[in-house]
Each structure stands twice: as structure tokens, then as C-alpha cells.
Amino acid sequence: MRKQAHRRFADEQLGPGAWNNPGAAPRALLVGPDAGLGDRARAIVALGSLSDCLVLLADTPVEELRVAALDAACAALDRRPPAADSAASAR
């Protein structure tokens, strides 16, 4: 029942068939369902960078990793969040 509600929501928000393409929903939430190729590619890089950081930097303290990984993902999207550390604020 819950899966059907999620599928219906995805279809309403992102267009029919979005549920069947697992990467489409997160990308569309980041850059919109009608984004061009460049924006879609940046969204893929942003999402991939988050998971890569979790795996490759697993020995990093969680709070430090969260700030650095989100900063990298936002940079891939060409958007900057408010900096939470001095390294990011120096930009």
C-alpha cells in the first residue's frame, strides 16, 4: 500500500514512469524534471559524490564528513550552502 502511494506521488510530481527509473526521482528533485543534459549530469555527480565520500572516507568523523561531502555535492551542482567550517568559508 505504501509503495503504491510513493509510486503515485512520483508519477504526479515527476511524470508517468518516474518510479520505474530509480535515478530519475532524485535527479528531478535536485534539478527539475525538465532539466537539460548538463544539469542532469551535475545532479548525477552530486549524488554519486555523496555515496563515494561515505565509502572512501569512512574513517572520517561523521560531522566533518557531512560538511565536506555536502559542500562537494553542492559544488557539483554549482550551488553553495552556508559554510559550516573555515575551509569552506575561505572561498
C-alpha positions in Angstrom: 0.0 0.0 0.0 2.8 2.4 0.9 4.7 1.6 -2.2 1.7 2.4 -4.3 1.4 5.8 -2.6 5.0 6.6 -3.3 4.6 5.5 -7.0 1.5 7.7 -7.3 3.4 10.7 -5.8 6.4 10.1 -8.1 4.1 10.0 -11.1 2.2 13.1 -10.1 5.4 15.1 -9.3 7.8 13.8 -11.9 5.7 12.4 -14.7 4.5 8.9 -15.5 7.1 6.2 -15.3 9.4 8.1 -13.0 9.1 5.4 -10.4 10.5 2.8 -12.8 13.7 4.8 -13.3 15.3 4.8 -9.9 17.7 7.6 -10.7 15.1 9.9 -12.2 13.4 10.9 -9.0 16.4 12.1 -7.0 17.8 13.9 -10.1 14.5 15.6 -10.8 14.2 16.7 -7.1 17.6 18.4 -7.4 17.4 20.0 -10.9 13.7 19.6 -12.0 12.1 17.1 -14.3 12.8 19.1 -17.5 16.5 19.8 -16.8 19.0 19.8 -19.6 21.8 17.3 -20.0 24.3 19.5 -18.2 22.1 19.9 -15.1 21.2 16.2 -15.1 24.9 15.3 -15.3 25.7 17.6 -12.4 22.9 16.0 -10.3 24.3 12.6 -11.0 27.8 13.7 -10.0 26.4 15.3 -6.8 24.5 12.2 -5.8 27.5 10.0 -6.7 29.9 12.1 -4.7 27.8 11.7 -1.5 27.9 7.9 -1.7 31.6 7.8 -2.7 32.5 10.0 0.2 30.7 7.7 2.6 32.6 4.7 1.3 36.0 6.1 0.6 36.2 8.4 3.7 34.5 6.1 6.2 37.2 6.7 8.8 36.4 10.4 8.9 34.3 11.7 11.8 30.7 11.9 10.7 30.2 15.7 11.3 33.3 16.6 9.3 32.4 14.2 6.5 28.9 15.5 6.3 30.1 19.1 5.9 32.8 18.2 3.3 30.6 15.8 1.3 27.6 18.2 1.1 30.0 21.0 0.1 31.4 18.8 -2.7 27.9 17.8 -3.8 26.7 21.5 -3.8 29.9 22.4 -5.8 29.0 19.8 -8.4 25.5 21.5 -8.7 27.2 24.9 -8.8 25.4 25.9 -5.6 27.0 26.8 -2.3 25.4 26.1 1.1 26.2 28.3 4.0 29.7 27.2 5.0 29.9 25.4 8.3 33.7 25.3 8.5 36.5 27.7 7.9 37.9 25.8 4.9 34.6 26.2 3.0 34.1 29.8 4.1 37.5 30.8 2.6 36.1 30.5 -0.9 
